[in-house]
Amino acid sequence: MADLERFRADTRQWLEQHAPPEMRTTPKSQDEICWGGRKADYPAPVMRWLAVMAERGWTAPTWPREYGGGGLSKAEAKVLAEEMAKLNLRPPLTGFGLSMIGPLLLQEGSEELRREHLPAIVQGKIRWCQGYSEPGSGSDLASLQTKAVRDGDVYVLNGQKIWTSYADKADWMFILVRTDFQAPKHNGITFLLMDMTSPGVSVKPIKLISGYSPFCETFLSDVRVPVANVVGQVNGGWTMAKALLGHERTMIADAFKERDDRRKLIDLARKHLGEAQGRIADPIARDRITQLEMDQACLDLTLARSRDGMKAGHKPGPETSIFKYYGTELNMRRRELMVSICGPQGLGWEGPGFDPEELKMTRDWLRSRGNSIEGGTSEIQLNIIAKRVLGLPD
Ligand SMILES: Cc1cc2nc3c(=O)[nH]c(=O)nc-3n(C[C@H](O)[C@H](O)[C@H](O)COP(=O)(O)OP(=O)(O)OC[C@H]3O[C@@H](n4cnc5c(N)ncnc54)[C@H](O)[C@@H]3O)c2cc1C
């Protein structure tokens, strides 16, 4: 206990000394959230914050030191998170490396793959994207058709992926390919790691109505990927795909939550609906906010329990579908509530005198509509919960 208190004091002192003051605020836009990578071009304080935290391995506090991580115990990592929260510090790094492929490599990767990729993820040097969905294979992912044919010690890849988030900004992709066309569909898939600079990879951003292009189409034409980049077994990729989805679904469950969401909701309600006797004037809004925060607290506690289990060596199971489903439902409810509390001010417009906070709120609300699709749709999560958690018949 005394050791932990010493660790807390040292951590706090170190954070106060090394965190740039600009990192003690909520990011003003998506462009300030650090995903790292070779193409990273963030404001200087963001890059500085990444560098100092990565040097200690504190971008991935609990990963082993031998792979560049912080090597912290569960209790120490909790202290670090608490001290960062007290100083209102942002996470120094986010992305699919830390939340998806890194945990999978720690769980299932060969020693060579771990040593090659994990330190680069911790340092934010390499940004990853996810090559799962194809034009004909979304919910029915196991029907994917991207072909990988063995030629000596490489696989030659041909096919197309779609909805690849940030493929244009990524350096590497974890990708599902079909290596056996005769086997039943779940048994012919292999999980590979592919360098996006390989000849034959081309990426086309998909432009959305907002003007942004968060997704891409990814085309593969005779792309050569070393056999050594297989994660798990050849033709055993479905097991890897499911294990990674477990990490992804847990991550999505609270990925959209912001540190001061609760405060923001209450402040908005006071501002737009008024106050009476020190409380939000509208009892219906009060009720909806209270219910939302109670549901959020239940989810947060359940997620914390599951994360403790994972740190203790339990693999994520089908219960991650509950987290994904409920976490995204809560986020959609929260964004909807914020916009409705603001009334006409919740319409978010650009032009003279516009309020960037209101515009962001509207954009967050629109973005939340995708929550019930990404990482597997809500209907698919409900099917998994019915079948694999509750054991209901088909
Ligand atoms: C914001 C966002 C980011 C994404 N990022 C990535 C990424 O980085 N990489 C990647 O590979 N993919 C990504 N995707 C794609 C995502 O995984 C797919 O969109 C999703 O799996 C659904 O597939 P689909 O779009 O082909 O829809 P479909 O599978 O065609 O589904 C259409 C509708 O039918 C319903 N449906 C389908 N089958 C069933 C069933 N058996 N029972 C009940 N209902 C069913 C679905 O719920 C849905 O409502 C992203 C999607 C979004 C929205």
The ligand as a Gaussian input file, in Angstrom:
#p B3LYP/6-31G(d) Opt

LIG

0 1
 C      -18.459000       4.186000     -38.673000
 C      -18.107000       2.864000     -39.291000
 C      -16.782000       2.445000     -39.318000
 C      -16.448000       1.213000     -39.908000
 N      -15.123000       0.854000     -39.969000
 C      -14.773000      -0.326000     -40.537000
 C      -13.392000      -0.701000     -40.622000
 O      -12.489000       0.037000     -40.209000
 N      -13.077000      -1.880000     -41.193000
 C      -14.032000      -2.731000     -41.680000
 O      -13.678000      -3.812000     -42.152000
 N      -15.359000      -2.389000     -41.637000
 C      -15.745000      -1.205000     -41.085000
 N      -17.073000      -0.835000     -41.043000
 C      -18.068000      -1.695000     -41.678000
 C      -18.989000      -2.429000     -40.707000
 O      -18.284000      -3.460000     -40.039000
 C      -20.159000      -2.993000     -41.534000
 O      -20.864000      -1.878000     -42.072000
 C      -21.100000      -3.815000     -40.674000
 O      -20.489000      -5.026000     -40.279000
 C      -22.423000      -4.139000     -41.409000
 O      -22.197000      -4.673000     -42.667000
 P      -22.925000      -4.095000     -43.972000
 O      -22.696000      -2.622000     -43.991000
 O      -22.443000      -4.888000     -45.132000
 O      -24.467000      -4.321000     -43.719000
 P      -25.309000      -5.672000     -43.978000
 O      -24.553000      -6.831000     -43.401000
 O      -25.675000      -5.733000     -45.404000
 O      -26.588000      -5.425000     -43.090000
 C      -27.697000      -4.614000     -43.531000
 C      -28.796000      -4.678000     -42.475000
 O      -29.282000      -6.016000     -42.345000
 C      -29.211000      -6.446000     -40.973000
 N      -28.821000      -7.877000     -40.918000
 C      -27.872000      -8.498000     -41.655000
 N      -27.796000      -9.805000     -41.297000
 C      -28.692000      -9.988000     -40.291000
 C      -29.094000     -11.124000     -39.501000
 N      -28.498000     -12.317000     -39.652000
 N      -30.052000     -10.947000     -38.557000
 C      -30.655000      -9.746000     -38.370000
 N      -30.328000      -8.629000     -39.109000
 C      -29.364000      -8.756000     -40.049000
 C      -28.092000      -5.599000     -40.359000
 O      -28.242000      -5.495000     -38.945000
 C      -28.299000      -4.261000     -41.070000
 O      -29.320000      -3.535000     -40.425000
 C      -17.457000       0.386000     -40.469000
 C      -18.795000       0.823000     -40.446000
 C      -19.121000       2.040000     -39.875000
 C      -20.563000       2.492000     -39.856000

